Amino acid sequence: MCIGVLMIDVDGVVVRRPEGRPWYVNLQADLGIDPAMLNTLFFGEHFDDVVCGRADLFERLDLVMPMLGHVSSRELVDYWFTQDATLDDQLLSDLEQAKAQGFDLHLATVQEHHRARYLWDTLSLREHFTRMHYAADVGYGKTDAAFYRVIESRTGLRPAEHCLVDDSEPNVVAARRVGWRAFHWTPEARVADVLEECG
């Protein structure tokens, strides 16, 4: 069965981190926020609810920002989004060639609503992809079979007509488990490798 749509992950695939450095590497120096405390107080306690659409990003950040310093949640989010926004231009160019060969291109990613809009509108990923399917909108993460079932209901395609391209092996395993084709993306991978492996 032929692939109808390539489902491309964002973080680690479309968005790359220069030299592998996380977005918060200079957070302490730039904003005076300890990344370890941010991870404990926000990402550890609240982010699951935020990223699956059960709570708003700013609502939950506002609960913890007084414990992190004198920076507003808006300042932190602006810093986070702009520090985590390096697009892989070569990948996007290669994907445009795949599109010219007849593949439909979508994003399949674990995002909350605000960063999803930032990626789609501010970083202009809407110019490259037909649609973004993301966790807060779908209601599930990518290791959950329901994530893939919701997307199938949107595309109208059978499972094997989807190919997930993702840098997370658990996500690749989850996609294959529900009948999708999937490619484990690495920094050395190319779109040609995806097309060859997925047929």
Solvent accessible surface area in square Angstrom, and as a share of the most:
residue,aa,sasa,rsa
1,M,112,0.50
2,C,105,0.63
3,I,15,0.08
4,G,25,0.24
5,V,1,0.01
6,L,1,0.01
7,M,0,0.00
8,I,2,0.01
9,D,10,0.05
10,V,0,0.00
11,D,39,0.20
12,G,26,0.25
13,V,0,0.00
14,V,0,0.00
15,V,1,0.01
16,R,56,0.20
17,R,98,0.36
18,P,74,0.46
19,E,163,0.73
20,G,61,0.59
21,R,119,0.43
22,P,45,0.28
23,W,20,0.07
24,Y,92,0.35
25,V,73,0.42
26,N,65,0.33
27,L,0,0.00
28,Q,97,0.43
29,A,90,0.70
30,D,81,0.42
31,L,46,0.23
32,G,44,0.43
33,I,0,0.00
34,D,51,0.26
35,P,38,0.24
36,A,67,0.52
37,M,83,0.37
38,L,4,0.02
39,N,89,0.46
40,T,87,0.50
41,L,40,0.20
42,F,1,0.00
43,F,52,0.22
44,G,62,0.60
45,E,125,0.56
46,H,33,0.15
47,F,44,0.18
48,D,103,0.53
49,D,41,0.21
50,V,1,0.01
51,V,10,0.06
52,C,26,0.15
53,G,34,0.32
54,R,153,0.56
55,A,15,0.12
56,D,59,0.31
57,L,1,0.01
58,F,32,0.14
59,E,99,0.45
60,R,46,0.17
61,L,1,0.00
62,D,81,0.42
63,L,107,0.53
64,V,4,0.02
65,M,10,0.04
66,P,105,0.66
67,M,109,0.49
68,L,12,0.06
69,G,33,0.31
70,H,194,0.87
71,V,23,0.13
72,S,52,0.34
73,S,12,0.08
74,R,126,0.46
75,E,94,0.42
76,L,2,0.01
77,V,0,0.00
78,D,66,0.34
79,Y,29,0.11
80,W,18,0.06
81,F,10,0.04
82,T,83,0.48
83,Q,88,0.39
84,D,4,0.02
85,A,22,0.17
86,T,62,0.36
87,L,43,0.21
88,D,27,0.14
89,D,107,0.55
90,Q,106,0.47
91,L,7,0.03
92,L,9,0.04
93,S,53,0.34
94,D,27,0.14
95,L,4,0.02
96,E,63,0.28
97,Q,110,0.49
98,A,0,0.00
99,K,78,0.33
100,A,92,0.71
101,Q,124,0.55
102,G,65,0.62
103,F,37,0.16
104,D,56,0.29
105,L,1,0.01
106,H,12,0.05
107,L,0,0.00
108,A,0,0.00
109,T,1,0.01
110,V,61,0.35
111,Q,6,0.03
112,E,5,0.02
113,H,64,0.29
114,H,41,0.18
115,R,9,0.03
116,A,3,0.03
117,R,124,0.45
118,Y,39,0.15
119,L,0,0.00
120,W,44,0.15
121,D,71,0.37
122,T,88,0.51
123,L,33,0.17
124,S,36,0.23
125,L,0,0.00
126,R,128,0.47
127,E,122,0.55
128,H,42,0.19
129,F,9,0.04
130,T,87,0.51
131,R,101,0.37
132,M,15,0.07
133,H,0,0.00
134,Y,30,0.11
135,A,0,0.00
136,A,10,0.08
137,D,63,0.33
138,V,14,0.08
139,G,32,0.31
140,Y,88,0.33
141,G,22,0.21
142,K,4,0.02
143,T,86,0.50
144,D,60,0.31
145,A,49,0.38
146,A,28,0.22
147,F,0,0.00
148,Y,0,0.00
149,R,102,0.37
150,V,41,0.24
151,I,0,0.00
152,E,22,0.10
153,S,91,0.59
154,R,72,0.26
155,T,36,0.21
156,G,68,0.66
157,L,57,0.29
158,R,149,0.54
159,P,45,0.28
160,A,31,0.24
161,E,30,0.13
162,H,0,0.00
163,C,0,0.00
164,L,0,0.00
165,V,2,0.01
166,D,0,0.00
167,D,59,0.31
168,S,34,0.22
169,E,102,0.46
170,P,82,0.52
171,N,19,0.10
172,V,2,0.01
173,V,63,0.36
174,A,3,0.02
175,A,0,0.00
176,R,121,0.44
177,R,175,0.64
178,V,19,0.11
179,G,37,0.36
180,W,7,0.03
181,R,70,0.26
182,A,5,0.04
183,F,18,0.08
184,H,71,0.32
185,W,9,0.03
186,T,54,0.31
187,P,89,0.56
188,E,133,0.60
189,A,7,0.06
190,R,121,0.44
191,V,7,0.04
192,A,70,0.54
193,D,58,0.30
194,V,3,0.02
195,L,33,0.16
196,E,147,0.66
197,E,106,0.47
198,C,6,0.03
199,G,74,0.71
